[in-house]
Amino acid sequence: MKLLKYCPHCDRYTFEDKCPACGRPTVIAHPPKYSPKDKYGEYRRKAKLRERGLN
């Protein structure tokens, strides 16, 4: 089963690893599965805040 992927550079969705329009790499369009026992969730949230410049 292939997952839907997204090109953040040209805002297109595809199933390919590279965007057919611009040729740049795509990222998975779905968020990771939620788990209440996520031992890395704290670090992921901190990284997201750092990336947005809120921390």
CHARMM internal coordinates of N, CA and C (Angstrom, degrees):
IC EDIT
DIST 1 N 1 CA 1.4402
DIST 1 CA 1 C 1.5295
ANGL 1 N 1 CA 1 C 108.47
DIST 1 C 2 N 1.3118
ANGL 1 CA 1 C 2 N 116.20
DIHE 1 N 1 CA 1 C 2 N 128.91
DIST 2 N 2 CA 1.4552
ANGL 1 C 2 N 2 CA 121.52
DIHE 1 CA 1 C 2 N 2 CA 177.88
DIST 2 CA 2 C 1.5177
ANGL 2 N 2 CA 2 C 109.69
DIHE 1 C 2 N 2 CA 2 C -94.92
DIST 2 C 3 N 1.3230
ANGL 2 CA 2 C 3 N 115.38
DIHE 2 N 2 CA 2 C 3 N 141.55
DIST 3 N 3 CA 1.4564
ANGL 2 C 3 N 3 CA 120.60
DIHE 2 CA 2 C 3 N 3 CA 177.73
DIST 3 CA 3 C 1.5257
ANGL 3 N 3 CA 3 C 110.16
DIHE 2 C 3 N 3 CA 3 C -93.69
DIST 3 C 4 N 1.3029
ANGL 3 CA 3 C 4 N 114.97
DIHE 3 N 3 CA 3 C 4 N 148.87
DIST 4 N 4 CA 1.4526
ANGL 3 C 4 N 4 CA 121.23
DIHE 3 CA 3 C 4 N 4 CA 176.37
DIST 4 CA 4 C 1.5210
ANGL 4 N 4 CA 4 C 108.74
DIHE 3 C 4 N 4 CA 4 C -68.75
DIST 4 C 5 N 1.3101
ANGL 4 CA 4 C 5 N 117.09
DIHE 4 N 4 CA 4 C 5 N 134.32
DIST 5 N 5 CA 1.4567
ANGL 4 C 5 N 5 CA 121.94
DIHE 4 CA 4 C 5 N 5 CA -178.99
DIST 5 CA 5 C 1.5207
ANGL 5 N 5 CA 5 C 109.47
DIHE 4 C 5 N 5 CA 5 C -120.57
DIST 5 C 6 N 1.3293
ANGL 5 CA 5 C 6 N 115.40
DIHE 5 N 5 CA 5 C 6 N 159.87
DIST 6 N 6 CA 1.4530
ANGL 5 C 6 N 6 CA 122.45
DIHE 5 CA 5 C 6 N 6 CA -173.57
DIST 6 CA 6 C 1.5204
ANGL 6 N 6 CA 6 C 109.49
DIHE 5 C 6 N 6 CA 6 C -129.11
DIST 6 C 7 N 1.3181
ANGL 6 CA 6 C 7 N 116.72
DIHE 6 N 6 CA 6 C 7 N 138.83
DIST 7 N 7 CA 1.4573
ANGL 6 C 7 N 7 CA 122.01
DIHE 6 CA 6 C 7 N 7 CA 175.09
DIST 7 CA 7 C 1.5266
ANGL 7 N 7 CA 7 C 107.49
DIHE 6 C 7 N 7 CA 7 C -99.51
DIST 7 C 8 N 1.3383
ANGL 7 CA 7 C 8 N 117.78
DIHE 7 N 7 CA 7 C 8 N 111.05
DIST 8 N 8 CA 1.4628
ANGL 7 C 8 N 8 CA 119.67
DIHE 7 CA 7 C 8 N 8 CA -178.76
DIST 8 CA 8 C 1.5327
ANGL 8 N 8 CA 8 C 113.53
DIHE 7 C 8 N 8 CA 8 C -71.38
DIST 8 C 9 N 1.3132
ANGL 8 CA 8 C 9 N 117.73
DIHE 8 N 8 CA 8 C 9 N -13.74
DIST 9 N 9 CA 1.4617
ANGL 8 C 9 N 9 CA 120.82
DIHE 8 CA 8 C 9 N 9 CA -177.35
DIST 9 CA 9 C 1.5248
ANGL 9 N 9 CA 9 C 112.54
DIHE 8 C 9 N 9 CA 9 C -84.81
DIST 9 C 10 N 1.3278
ANGL 9 CA 9 C 10 N 117.54
DIHE 9 N 9 CA 9 C 10 N -37.88
DIST 10 N 10 CA 1.4740
ANGL 9 C 10 N 10 CA 118.99
DIHE 9 CA 9 C 10 N 10 CA -178.83
DIST 10 CA 10 C 1.5296
ANGL 10 N 10 CA 10 C 112.24
DIHE 9 C 10 N 10 CA 10 C -121.16
DIST 10 C 11 N 1.3297
ANGL 10 CA 10 C 11 N 118.23
DIHE 10 N 10 CA 10 C 11 N 10.41
DIST 11 N 11 CA 1.4721
ANGL 10 C 11 N 11 CA 123.89
DIHE 10 CA 10 C 11 N 11 CA 175.04
DIST 11 CA 11 C 1.5265
ANGL 11 N 11 CA 11 C 113.46
DIHE 10 C 11 N 11 CA 11 C 56.19
DIST 11 C 12 N 1.3180
ANGL 11 CA 11 C 12 N 116.46
DIHE 11 N 11 CA 11 C 12 N 45.63
DIST 12 N 12 CA 1.4723
ANGL 11 C 12 N 12 CA 121.62
DIHE 11 CA 11 C 12 N 12 CA 177.50
DIST 12 CA 12 C 1.5156
ANGL 12 N 12 CA 12 C 110.36
DIHE 11 C 12 N 12 CA 12 C -118.79
DIST 12 C 13 N 1.3120
ANGL 12 CA 12 C 13 N 115.91
DIHE 12 N 12 CA 12 C 13 N 152.82
DIST 13 N 13 CA 1.4583
ANGL 12 C 13 N 13 CA 122.78
DIHE 12 CA 12 C 13 N 13 CA 176.55
DIST 13 CA 13 C 1.5168
ANGL 13 N 13 CA 13 C 109.03
DIHE 12 C 13 N 13 CA 13 C -108.23
DIST 13 C 14 N 1.3390
ANGL 13 CA 13 C 14 N 115.72
DIHE 13 N 13 CA 13 C 14 N 142.76
DIST 14 N 14 CA 1.4579
ANGL 13 C 14 N 14 CA 121.16
DIHE 13 CA 13 C 14 N 14 CA -179.18
DIST 14 CA 14 C 1.5258
ANGL 14 N 14 CA 14 C 109.06
DIHE 13 C 14 N 14 CA 14 C -157.41
DIST 14 C 15 N 1.3161
ANGL 14 CA 14 C 15 N 116.66
DIHE 14 N 14 CA 14 C 15 N 172.12
DIST 15 N 15 CA 1.4587
ANGL 14 C 15 N 15 CA 121.87
DIHE 14 CA 14 C 15 N 15 CA 174.44
DIST 15 CA 15 C 1.5269
ANGL 15 N 15 CA 15 C 111.16
DIHE 14 C 15 N 15 CA 15 C -102.59
DIST 15 C 16 N 1.3164
ANGL 15 CA 15 C 16 N 117.36
DIHE 15 N 15 CA 15 C 16 N -2.12
DIST 16 N 16 CA 1.4601
ANGL 15 C 16 N 16 CA 122.55
DIHE 15 CA 15 C 16 N 16 CA -175.70
DIST 16 CA 16 C 1.5282
ANGL 16 N 16 CA 16 C 111.67
DIHE 15 C 16 N 16 CA 16 C -87.77
DIST 16 C 17 N 1.3478
ANGL 16 CA 16 C 17 N 116.15
DIHE 16 N 16 CA 16 C 17 N 161.54
DIST 17 N 17 CA 1.4592
ANGL 16 C 17 N 17 CA 121.50
DIHE 16 CA 16 C 17 N 17 CA 177.33
DIST 17 CA 17 C 1.5227
ANGL 17 N 17 CA 17 C 111.92
DIHE 16 C 17 N 17 CA 17 C -77.47
DIST 17 C 18 N 1.3203
ANGL 17 CA 17 C 18 N 116.48
DIHE 17 N 17 CA 17 C 18 N -24.86
DIST 18 N 18 CA 1.4569
ANGL 17 C 18 N 18 CA 122.06
DIHE 17 CA 17 C 18 N 18 CA 176.15
DIST 18 CA 18 C 1.5244
ANGL 18 N 18 CA 18 C 108.60
DIHE 17 C 18 N 18 CA 18 C -120.76
DIST 18 C 19 N 1.3061
ANGL 18 CA 18 C 19 N 116.18
DIHE 18 N 18 CA 18 C 19 N 142.81
DIST 19 N 19 CA 1.4627
ANGL 18 C 19 N 19 CA 121.56
DIHE 18 CA 18 C 19 N 19 CA -179.30
DIST 19 CA 19 C 1.5286
ANGL 19 N 19 CA 19 C 109.56
DIHE 18 C 19 N 19 CA 19 C -66.27
DIST 19 C 20 N 1.3311
ANGL 19 CA 19 C 20 N 118.40
DIHE 19 N 19 CA 19 C 20 N 129.24
DIST 20 N 20 CA 1.4590
ANGL 19 C 20 N 20 CA 120.01
DIHE 19 CA 19 C 20 N 20 CA 179.54
DIST 20 CA 20 C 1.5307
ANGL 20 N 20 CA 20 C 112.49
DIHE 19 C 20 N 20 CA 20 C -69.22
DIST 20 C 21 N 1.3118
ANGL 20 CA 20 C 21 N 118.35
DIHE 20 N 20 CA 20 C 21 N -21.27
DIST 21 N 21 CA 1.4645
ANGL 20 C 21 N 21 CA 121.17
DIHE 20 CA 20 C 21 N 21 CA -178.26
DIST 21 CA 21 C 1.5270
ANGL 21 N 21 CA 21 C 112.01
DIHE 20 C 21 N 21 CA 21 C -84.22
DIST 21 C 22 N 1.3534
ANGL 21 CA 21 C 22 N 117.45
DIHE 21 N 21 CA 21 C 22 N -48.55
DIST 22 N 22 CA 1.4688
ANGL 21 C 22 N 22 CA 119.45
DIHE 21 CA 21 C 22 N 22 CA -174.70
DIST 22 CA 22 C 1.5299
ANGL 22 N 22 CA 22 C 113.34
DIHE 21 C 22 N 22 CA 22 C -111.74
DIST 22 C 23 N 1.3438
ANGL 22 CA 22 C 23 N 118.88
DIHE 22 N 22 CA 22 C 23 N -14.15
DIST 23 N 23 CA 1.4590
ANGL 22 C 23 N 23 CA 121.66
DIHE 22 CA 22 C 23 N 23 CA 177.71
DIST 23 CA 23 C 1.5180
ANGL 23 N 23 CA 23 C 115.10
DIHE 22 C 23 N 23 CA 23 C 82.31
DIST 23 C 24 N 1.3149
ANGL 23 CA 23 C 24 N 117.46
DIHE 23 N 23 CA 23 C 24 N 3.50
DIST 24 N 24 CA 1.4678
ANGL 23 C 24 N 24 CA 120.77
DIHE 23 CA 23 C 24 N 24 CA 179.62
DIST 24 CA 24 C 1.5265
ANGL 24 N 24 CA 24 C 110.08
DIHE 23 C 24 N 24 CA 24 C -85.64
DIST 24 C 25 N 1.3387
ANGL 24 CA 24 C 25 N 117.66
DIHE 24 N 24 CA 24 C 25 N 160.48
DIST 25 N 25 CA 1.4701
ANGL 24 C 25 N 25 CA 120.61
DIHE 24 CA 24 C 25 N 25 CA -179.67
DIST 25 CA 25 C 1.5342
ANGL 25 N 25 CA 25 C 111.79
DIHE 24 C 25 N 25 CA 25 C -66.18
DIST 25 C 26 N 1.3226
ANGL 25 CA 25 C 26 N 115.76
DIHE 25 N 25 CA 25 C 26 N 147.15
DIST 26 N 26 CA 1.4615
ANGL 25 C 26 N 26 CA 121.63
DIHE 25 CA 25 C 26 N 26 CA 178.64
DIST 26 CA 26 C 1.5268
ANGL 26 N 26 CA 26 C 109.25
DIHE 25 C 26 N 26 CA 26 C -103.36
DIST 26 C 27 N 1.3294
ANGL 26 CA 26 C 27 N 116.02
DIHE 26 N 26 CA 26 C 27 N 165.02
DIST 27 N 27 CA 1.4575
ANGL 26 C 27 N 27 CA 122.55
DIHE 26 CA 26 C 27 N 27 CA 177.70
DIST 27 CA 27 C 1.5210
ANGL 27 N 27 CA 27 C 108.46
DIHE 26 C 27 N 27 CA 27 C -122.26
DIST 27 C 28 N 1.3221
ANGL 27 CA 27 C 28 N 117.11
DIHE 27 N 27 CA 27 C 28 N 157.12
DIST 28 N 28 CA 1.4549
ANGL 27 C 28 N 28 CA 121.06
DIHE 27 CA 27 C 28 N 28 CA 179.17
DIST 28 CA 28 C 1.5207
ANGL 28 N 28 CA 28 C 108.96
DIHE 27 C 28 N 28 CA 28 C -67.86
DIST 28 C 29 N 1.3085
ANGL 28 CA 28 C 29 N 117.51
DIHE 28 N 28 CA 28 C 29 N 133.55
DIST 29 N 29 CA 1.4628
ANGL 28 C 29 N 29 CA 122.84
DIHE 28 CA 28 C 29 N 29 CA -174.22
DIST 29 CA 29 C 1.5210
ANGL 29 N 29 CA 29 C 112.95
DIHE 28 C 29 N 29 CA 29 C -83.40
DIST 29 C 30 N 1.3182
ANGL 29 CA 29 C 30 N 117.85
DIHE 29 N 29 CA 29 C 30 N -11.66
DIST 30 N 30 CA 1.4596
ANGL 29 C 30 N 30 CA 121.14
DIHE 29 CA 29 C 30 N 30 CA -176.26
DIST 30 CA 30 C 1.5283
ANGL 30 N 30 CA 30 C 111.01
DIHE 29 C 30 N 30 CA 30 C -97.09
DIST 30 C 31 N 1.3242
ANGL 30 CA 30 C 31 N 117.55
DIHE 30 N 30 CA 30 C 31 N 144.30
DIST 31 N 31 CA 1.4671
ANGL 30 C 31 N 31 CA 118.77
DIHE 30 CA 30 C 31 N 31 CA 175.50
DIST 31 CA 31 C 1.5277
ANGL 31 N 31 CA 31 C 110.22
DIHE 30 C 31 N 31 CA 31 C -73.14
DIST 31 C 32 N 1.3295
ANGL 31 CA 31 C 32 N 118.45
DIHE 31 N 31 CA 31 C 32 N 160.63
DIST 32 N 32 CA 1.4640
ANGL 31 C 32 N 32 CA 119.90
DIHE 31 CA 31 C 32 N 32 CA 177.91
DIST 32 CA 32 C 1.5251
ANGL 32 N 32 CA 32 C 110.59
DIHE 31 C 32 N 32 CA 32 C -67.46
DIST 32 C 33 N 1.3204
ANGL 32 CA 32 C 33 N 116.60
DIHE 32 N 32 CA 32 C 33 N 156.19
DIST 33 N 33 CA 1.4635
ANGL 32 C 33 N 33 CA 120.91
DIHE 32 CA 32 C 33 N 33 CA 178.47
DIST 33 CA 33 C 1.5159
ANGL 33 N 33 CA 33 C 110.45
DIHE 32 C 33 N 33 CA 33 C -63.27
DIST 33 C 34 N 1.3242
ANGL 33 CA 33 C 34 N 116.08
DIHE 33 N 33 CA 33 C 34 N 143.75
DIST 34 N 34 CA 1.4598
ANGL 33 C 34 N 34 CA 120.94
DIHE 33 CA 33 C 34 N 34 CA 178.84
DIST 34 CA 34 C 1.5158
ANGL 34 N 34 CA 34 C 109.82
DIHE 33 C 34 N 34 CA 34 C -83.44
DIST 34 C 35 N 1.3088
ANGL 34 CA 34 C 35 N 115.62
DIHE 34 N 34 CA 34 C 35 N 136.91
DIST 35 N 35 CA 1.4488
ANGL 34 C 35 N 35 CA 121.16
DIHE 34 CA 34 C 35 N 35 CA 175.72
DIST 35 CA 35 C 1.5238
ANGL 35 N 35 CA 35 C 108.25
DIHE 34 C 35 N 35 CA 35 C -141.52
DIST 35 C 36 N 1.3223
ANGL 35 CA 35 C 36 N 118.40
DIHE 35 N 35 CA 35 C 36 N 126.81
DIST 36 N 36 CA 1.4658
ANGL 35 C 36 N 36 CA 119.30
DIHE 35 CA 35 C 36 N 36 CA 178.18
DIST 36 CA 36 C 1.5287
ANGL 36 N 36 CA 36 C 112.35
DIHE 35 C 36 N 36 CA 36 C -66.99
DIST 36 C 37 N 1.3174
ANGL 36 CA 36 C 37 N 118.10
DIHE 36 N 36 CA 36 C 37 N -16.43
DIST 37 N 37 CA 1.4643
ANGL 36 C 37 N 37 CA 122.31
DIHE 36 CA 36 C 37 N 37 CA 178.76
DIST 37 CA 37 C 1.5285
ANGL 37 N 37 CA 37 C 111.58
DIHE 36 C 37 N 37 CA 37 C -99.19
DIST 37 C 38 N 1.3246
ANGL 37 CA 37 C 38 N 117.11
DIHE 37 N 37 CA 37 C 38 N 24.81
DIST 38 N 38 CA 1.4584
ANGL 37 C 38 N 38 CA 122.27
DIHE 37 CA 37 C 38 N 38 CA -178.36
DIST 38 CA 38 C 1.5179
ANGL 38 N 38 CA 38 C 110.16
DIHE 37 C 38 N 38 CA 38 C -69.01
DIST 38 C 39 N 1.3251
ANGL 38 CA 38 C 39 N 116.49
DIHE 38 N 38 CA 38 C 39 N 106.88
DIST 39 N 39 CA 1.4616
ANGL 38 C 39 N 39 CA 119.95
DIHE 38 CA 38 C 39 N 39 CA -175.54
DIST 39 CA 39 C 1.5306
ANGL 39 N 39 CA 39 C 112.43
DIHE 38 C 39 N 39 CA 39 C -79.98
DIST 39 C 40 N 1.3326
ANGL 39 CA 39 C 40 N 118.52
DIHE 39 N 39 CA 39 C 40 N -10.75
DIST 40 N 40 CA 1.4596
ANGL 39 C 40 N 40 CA 121.23
DIHE 39 CA 39 C 40 N 40 CA 179.18
DIST 40 CA 40 C 1.5213
ANGL 40 N 40 CA 40 C 112.59
DIHE 39 C 40 N 40 CA 40 C -110.58
DIST 40 C 41 N 1.3216
ANGL 40 CA 40 C 41 N 118.85
DIHE 40 N 40 CA 40 C 41 N 4.78
DIST 41 N 41 CA 1.4557
ANGL 40 C 41 N 41 CA 122.91
DIHE 40 CA 40 C 41 N 41 CA -178.17
DIST 41 CA 41 C 1.5171
ANGL 41 N 41 CA 41 C 113.31
DIHE 40 C 41 N 41 CA 41 C -60.53
DIST 41 C 42 N 1.3218
ANGL 41 CA 41 C 42 N 116.42
DIHE 41 N 41 CA 41 C 42 N -40.06
DIST 42 N 42 CA 1.4662
ANGL 41 C 42 N 42 CA 120.69
DIHE 41 CA 41 C 42 N 42 CA -179.93
DIST 42 CA 42 C 1.5292
ANGL 42 N 42 CA 42 C 110.65
DIHE 41 C 42 N 42 CA 42 C -60.65
DIST 42 C 43 N 1.3311
ANGL 42 CA 42 C 43 N 116.71
DIHE 42 N 42 CA 42 C 43 N -43.40
DIST 43 N 43 CA 1.4628
ANGL 42 C 43 N 43 CA 120.95
DIHE 42 CA 42 C 43 N 43 CA -179.07
DIST 43 CA 43 C 1.5275
ANGL 43 N 43 CA 43 C 111.30
DIHE 42 C 43 N 43 CA 43 C -69.69
DIST 43 C 44 N 1.3270
ANGL 43 CA 43 C 44 N 117.57
DIHE 43 N 43 CA 43 C 44 N -37.00
DIST 44 N 44 CA 1.4588
ANGL 43 C 44 N 44 CA 121.58
DIHE 43 CA 43 C 44 N 44 CA 178.57
DIST 44 CA 44 C 1.5274
ANGL 44 N 44 CA 44 C 110.67
DIHE 43 C 44 N 44 CA 44 C -65.18
DIST 44 C 45 N 1.3472
ANGL 44 CA 44 C 45 N 116.72
DIHE 44 N 44 CA 44 C 45 N -41.20
DIST 45 N 45 CA 1.4644
ANGL 44 C 45 N 45 CA 120.03
DIHE 44 CA 44 C 45 N 45 CA 178.97
DIST 45 CA 45 C 1.5260
ANGL 45 N 45 CA 45 C 110.88
DIHE 44 C 45 N 45 CA 45 C -67.10
DIST 45 C 46 N 1.3315
ANGL 45 CA 45 C 46 N 117.92
DIHE 45 N 45 CA 45 C 46 N -40.26
DIST 46 N 46 CA 1.4611
ANGL 45 C 46 N 46 CA 121.05
DIHE 45 CA 45 C 46 N 46 CA 177.73
DIST 46 CA 46 C 1.5263
ANGL 46 N 46 CA 46 C 110.66
DIHE 45 C 46 N 46 CA 46 C -63.51
DIST 46 C 47 N 1.3190
ANGL 46 CA 46 C 47 N 117.41
DIHE 46 N 46 CA 46 C 47 N -41.40
DIST 47 N 47 CA 1.4679
ANGL 46 C 47 N 47 CA 121.39
DIHE 46 CA 46 C 47 N 47 CA 179.18
DIST 47 CA 47 C 1.5171
ANGL 47 N 47 CA 47 C 110.56
DIHE 46 C 47 N 47 CA 47 C -64.31
DIST 47 C 48 N 1.3139
ANGL 47 CA 47 C 48 N 117.32
DIHE 47 N 47 CA 47 C 48 N -39.10
DIST 48 N 48 CA 1.4596
ANGL 47 C 48 N 48 CA 121.16
DIHE 47 CA 47 C 48 N 48 CA 179.11
DIST 48 CA 48 C 1.5349
ANGL 48 N 48 CA 48 C 110.44
DIHE 47 C 48 N 48 CA 48 C -64.79
DIST 48 C 49 N 1.3347
ANGL 48 CA 48 C 49 N 117.21
DIHE 48 N 48 CA 48 C 49 N -41.70
DIST 49 N 49 CA 1.4666
ANGL 48 C 49 N 49 CA 120.12
DIHE 48 CA 48 C 49 N 49 CA 177.63
DIST 49 CA 49 C 1.5263
ANGL 49 N 49 CA 49 C 111.43
DIHE 48 C 49 N 49 CA 49 C -65.35
DIST 49 C 50 N 1.3338
ANGL 49 CA 49 C 50 N 116.37
DIHE 49 N 49 CA 49 C 50 N -40.40
DIST 50 N 50 CA 1.4595
ANGL 49 C 50 N 50 CA 120.58
DIHE 49 CA 49 C 50 N 50 CA 177.49
DIST 50 CA 50 C 1.5148
ANGL 50 N 50 CA 50 C 110.90
DIHE 49 C 50 N 50 CA 50 C -62.35
DIST 50 C 51 N 1.3363
ANGL 50 CA 50 C 51 N 116.47
DIHE 50 N 50 CA 50 C 51 N -41.76
DIST 51 N 51 CA 1.4475
ANGL 50 C 51 N 51 CA 121.76
DIHE 50 CA 50 C 51 N 51 CA -179.36
DIST 51 CA 51 C 1.5236
ANGL 51 N 51 CA 51 C 111.56
DIHE 50 C 51 N 51 CA 51 C -63.42
DIST 51 C 52 N 1.3227
ANGL 51 CA 51 C 52 N 116.64
DIHE 51 N 51 CA 51 C 52 N -36.70
DIST 52 N 52 CA 1.4652
ANGL 51 C 52 N 52 CA 121.20
DIHE 51 CA 51 C 52 N 52 CA 179.89
DIST 52 CA 52 C 1.5257
ANGL 52 N 52 CA 52 C 112.60
DIHE 51 C 52 N 52 CA 52 C -82.43
DIST 52 C 53 N 1.3262
ANGL 52 CA 52 C 53 N 117.26
DIHE 52 N 52 CA 52 C 53 N -6.84
DIST 53 N 53 CA 1.4467
ANGL 52 C 53 N 53 CA 121.45
DIHE 52 CA 52 C 53 N 53 CA 178.47
DIST 53 CA 53 C 1.5211
ANGL 53 N 53 CA 53 C 113.84
DIHE 52 C 53 N 53 CA 53 C 78.93
DIST 53 C 54 N 1.3246
ANGL 53 CA 53 C 54 N 117.62
DIHE 53 N 53 CA 53 C 54 N 22.36
DIST 54 N 54 CA 1.4517
ANGL 53 C 54 N 54 CA 121.68
DIHE 53 CA 53 C 54 N 54 CA -178.29
DIST 54 CA 54 C 1.5109
ANGL 54 N 54 CA 54 C 112.61
DIHE 53 C 54 N 54 CA 54 C -96.18
DIST 54 C 55 N 1.3095
ANGL 54 CA 54 C 55 N 117.46
DIHE 54 N 54 CA 54 C 55 N -3.52
DIST 55 N 55 CA 1.4550
ANGL 54 C 55 N 55 CA 120.25
DIHE 54 CA 54 C 55 N 55 CA -178.75
DIST 55 CA 55 C 1.4988
ANGL 55 N 55 CA 55 C 111.62
DIHE 54 C 55 N 55 CA 55 C -123.44
END
COOR INIT
IC SEED 1 N 1 CA 1 C
IC BUILD
